[in-house]
Amino acid sequence: MHEDLKEVLLSEDDIQEICRDLGAKLTADYQGKPLVCIGILKGSVMFMADLIKRIDTHLAIDFMDVSSYHGGTESTGEVKILKDLSSSIEGKDVVILEDILETGTTLKSITELLESRRVNSLEIVTLLDKPNRRKANIEAKYVGKKIPDEFVVGYGLDYGEHYRNLPYIGTLKPEVYSK
């Protein structure tokens, strides 16, 4: 699977440094607040696991499983909630942990839904940001790294459910996903 990559964009060390930096910012901003970290399945799992270890305050975690890709490389724009939260977030400070912010269509839908649940505050934390792909009017407060408009995999990010287990993030060769 490594041979399917054009280049490594973020090494394991790069990713851990991003997690340390974001963890310190979240610790400072949410110290003593009722924080709930919501991971968006499946891509955010590796990022969430590493990041929450570096947030030095009390927190709860929950997950949502949503889809807007349905097997392809482009968002369809149709967001389906496959798994909702397990607990109430009313009155809580909520951060959505996402692997990548691209078009913003999915996150816009999620934020509107969660805001309707009367949260105290709601912010987005994303490991990767592709601002050139944005279609929805949404930005993340906490961004690990802005990246170019290339198809990336690894560290939770997939193509056809493959490559999630890579410990780094790389760009996939176009011939792999254009078959």
N, C-alpha and C positions, 0 to 999 in steps of 0.2 A: 504494500500500500504506500510505502514511502516514495516509491518510484513514480507514483501518480502526481506528485507535487512538483510544481515549478520552482518554488523557493519557500524557505521558512521565514515567515513574517515576524513572529514573536516566539522566542525560545522559552523553555521552561523557566529560566531565570528571569526573563523579561516579565512573564506573566506573574510570577511571585512578587516581583518588585511592584507591579501595578496593584496587586492585592494588598500589600503592605501599605501603600500610599492611600488607596481608597479606604482601607480599614481605619487608618488614623483619622481621616476626614470624617468618616461616619461616627467614630467614637466621639470626636469633639462635638459634632453637631447633634448627637442623640443621647448624650450622657444624661441619665436620670429620666428619660422619657419612655413611654410605653411603646417600644419599637417592635414592629413586625416586619420581617424580611420575607418577601414572597418571591419564590423562584418560579420562573416560567419554564416548564418542562418541554422538551427534554434537554435542550441545549445548555441551560444555565446550571445544571447540576454540578459540574466540576468547578466552575467559577464560584458558585454559591458556597460549596464546601470549603474552598480555600479562603474565600473572603470573610465568611462569618467567624472563622477562627481568629481573625485579626480585628474584630470589632470588640472592644473591651468595655462592654456595658451589657446589662440584661437585655435579652431579646427573645422573641418567639419566631419560629419559622413556619411557613405554610407553602403550598404549591398550587399552581394552576397549570392546566395543560390546555393549550390553545393551538389552533392550526390555521394557517392561511396559505400554506405552500402546497399541501396535498400531493407531495411526491416530486414536485418540479424544482426548478432553480429560481423561479419568479413567484412572488406573492400573487395569489389570485384576487386579493382584496376582500374575499369572503372569510370572515373570522368565525371559527367554530370553537365553542368552549367544550372541551372534552372532559375536564375535571375542574370543578370549582373549589373554592376554599373550604377547609374543614371547620373553621371557627369564625366568629364574628370579629370584624375589625373596627367596629363603631368606636369612635373616640380615641383610636390609636394613631400613632405616627407610623406610616407605612412606606417602605421602600420596595420597589419592584426591582428584582435582580434579573437582568437579561444578558444573554451572551452577545447579542449584536442588535444594534438599532440601524435599520436600513430605510425602508419606505416609511416606517412609522405607523402604518395602517393598523397592524395588530396592537401595538402599544397604545395607540389612540383609543381603540375600542376598550381595551383593558382598563385604562385610566378612567375613562368615562363611567364604566361599570363600577369600579372601586370607589370613585368619588361619590357616587350615588348612595353608597353604604355609610355615609356620614363619618368619614375618617377625619382625624384631627389635621393630618397633613399627608401628602402623597408626593413622593419623588421617585425618579428613575435612576438606577445605577446600571450602566452598561459597560461591559468589558471593551467592546468594539463599537465604533460609530462610523457609518458611511454617510456623511451629510449630503454627498452628491446624489444619493438615491432617494432622498426624502420626498414623499408625496403628501403626507399628513403634517399638519402644523403641530409638531411636538419635538421637544428636545430633552435630553437627559441632563440632570444637574451634575451628576457624577459620571465622568467618562474616563475609561482606562486609556484608550488610544484611538485616535482618528486614523482610518485606513483608506487606501485607495479603493476604487470600485472594481474589485476583483473577487472571484468566487473563492471564499476561504473555508477551510475545514480544520478539524482537530480541536482538542480540548473542549469537547461537547458539541461542536459544530459539525454538521454532517452533510453528506450528499447521499440520498437514498438509504439513510440509516447507517452508512459506513463512515469511517474515519473519526468518529466521536472519541475513540480511545487513544488517539495520538496525544502525547503529553505536551505538544506545542501546537502552534497555529501556522498553517502554510496555505499558499495559494494553489488551488487545484489546476492542473493543466487543462486548457480548454477542450482538448480532444477527449478527455475523460468524461466530461458532462455534456458533450455535444454528440455523443454516439446515438 
